[in-house]
Amino acid sequence: MSEPHFGGQGHSSRPVPHQVGTAPKHYTNYEVQLSRLNEVLSPENRADGPAIALVTGTPGSGRSTLCRKWVNDQGDAFPDGTFYVPLALAAERAPDALEDLLRAVGHRPDEIPSGLEARSAMWRSWSYGKKIALVIDNALLPAEIAPLIPGAGPAAVLIVDSGESPKLRTEYSAKKVWIDPLSDEAARLLLGKMIGTDRLDGEAAPISELIGLCGGSAIALNILGALLEDEPAARTLRRIERKGGLLAALEITPVFDVAYELLPPLCQSCYQVLGVHPGDGAVSARTVADVLGEDEFDVSDALQELKKRHLVHEVADDRYLIAGSLVRDHAATKADDDLPLRIVSAYRGAGLAVEAALPNRGWMAELWPRLTVRPPADKTAAREWLDVERENLEAVVELAYRLERHEWVCQFCLVLWTAHLSGEHPGEMVRVNDRGIEAARAWGNDLAAAVMTFQLGFAYRQSFRADFAASRFQESIDFAGKAGSSTALATAIESLGLAKLDLADYTEAEALFRRALDLATQLGEKRRIALARFHLAKVRPPTEALELLDAAEPVLGSEHLNQVKIALWRGKKLLEAGTHAVAAAVLTETLALATERSFNRERAEANEALGDLAFETDRPVDARAFWESAKEIYYFHGFTPDRDRVSAKLAQ
């Protein structure tokens, strides 16, 4: 159960992305705004771009639809791709959005840097000179937007609901496009496209009243149009009047109430789930079916009916988002009090099965020895589920904590460990495990607190905050001692040793690694003993270190990442011993293996070590070439302290 090391896995490239959905076929009367977008985002303005349009207006006015309409009207003007980024309510979403963009254009997860600055640089580098359109939706903070702006070139960027940003206006000459509420005349045009002009004339009086009730809201008018497709206007008006009250901005509307009441029961249930579902991620039909205990195909049909009635959007194959905050708030009011718990329970069931299917450290079994889970047979599908649902799971952790399901919160933290292991989401890992520690304390389980705390420590190591990591690992030691768990204690001590090594406190690191080796020997776990030997080798003189590495290799050598790590440290120790020719051979082979397997940190370290070797053997040109390669890898993968160390060497 010793903690594994971080690494990545490769994914294949993808075709040209076209992520921006289509506008409704009855889209109406935004000719002025479309003309303004044509002006702001004209080919001439994009030539020295990116050109940026800030699309603003009241909730429900159709800002996102305007952007989708404009992008789709451009035909083949953007052969390099059209992209859609739905931002959440916090600036922490920007790193995840950049990861999604980089993966969409074909970068494997192991190629994507962990830091915001480096991800933004990689996105600008890829998009430089390309003809792309990017829609950034639900952007409230200027800090969210700047990292997503493409590199120089003929790109068009449409930002929905942006906060004021002087930088966007000055540096990029961003222009505002305002959407007013629909006029009565425009509302009649929209409804006419949906139900026909004959009905507009034949039912003029009730339709005029209905238009007045909608207050120019594009969402309300679309839902009203779907209602009128099924019944006379006078009947719809009576339904709404029975609900009482005129529509007011940002209030739940009688139109929504009537639309809901006319839904079939399963559609109503799906609508409720999407309204209560936490976070801002799209929800799969499979998840909705699990929550409701219904057949997945029936649920998919029901969600398609909600899409037809303009209550939800299908953002990917069988993945749905509710149509705006007004509709979402309304849907939440219709839900039973137990629905949030059922949502959490559905994700828990799926997550536990996935955790059982993937390589794990055994903490689930140690904390819940009576828990039985049937893992899915398809491990690839299990990992894909975890990657796709990772963002939703973070929101579910918060919901589970609010519901005081503290054991479940800890289980979700263990489920997410595999997704966080590569170091691609350190901020998310910190937030999740912070909540896990609070849950473990509320639960009163010291072993869970120990595990959650050293997971948080690894999150801080990923964020290059070794001092914070060391504090967390020390807390984990204390929790493990209270729990009486030798396995947790050994892991926490070993982890603290790694943090001390990060802090260049080699004496303390050695003492901790020796303690970890003693505990591992007492426990009799071969892999734990091998890892303890490997870590101890990092701080011992070459002769002893090479013996420790030789002893660890038979156990760890079958693990690809640890095989490369052992070879890397063997090369470093040979270099330290002055055995230059053998060190060069080992490090060169290690570099080739790390490159082949996309282990970027180890690839950079091998380049740096080869640069050190070249410098020691009076080959400054070779040293500079190796160090430059190491610096570039460190930079693009967010290893900032390592980049700075190599930069100092290059300054020589």
Secondary structure, DSSP 8 states (H G I E B T S, - for coil): -----------------B------TT--S-HHHHHHHHHHT-HHHHHT--EEEEEEESTTS-HHHHHHHHHHHTTTS-TT-EEEEE--SSTTHHHHHHHHHHHHTT--GGGS-SSHHHHHHHHHHHHTT---EEEEES---HHHHGGG---SSS-EEEEES----HHHHHHS--EEEEE----HHHHHHHHHHHH-HHHHHHTHHHHHHHHHHHTT-HHHHHHHHHHHTTS-HHHHHHHHHHH-----TTS--HHHHHHHHTS-HHHHHHHHHHHH--SSS-EEHHHHHHHHT--HHHHHHHHHHHHHTTSEEEEETTEEEESSHHHHHHHHHTS-TTHHHHHHHHHHHHHHHHHHHS---SHHHHH-TT------S-HHHHHHHHHHHHHHHHHHHHHHHHTT-HHHHHHHHHHHHHHHTTSS-HHHHHHHHHHHHHHHHHHT-HHHHHHHHHHHHHHHHHTT-HHHHHHHHHHHHHHHHHHT-HHHHHHHHHHHHHHHHHTT-HHHHHHHHHHHHHHHHHHT-HHHHHHHHHHHHTTS-HHHHHHHHHHHHHHHTTSHHHHHHHHHHHHHHHHHTT-HHHHHHHHHHHHHHHHHTT-HHHHHHHHHHHHHHHHHTT-HHHHHHHHHHHHHHHHHTT-HHHHHHHHHHHT-
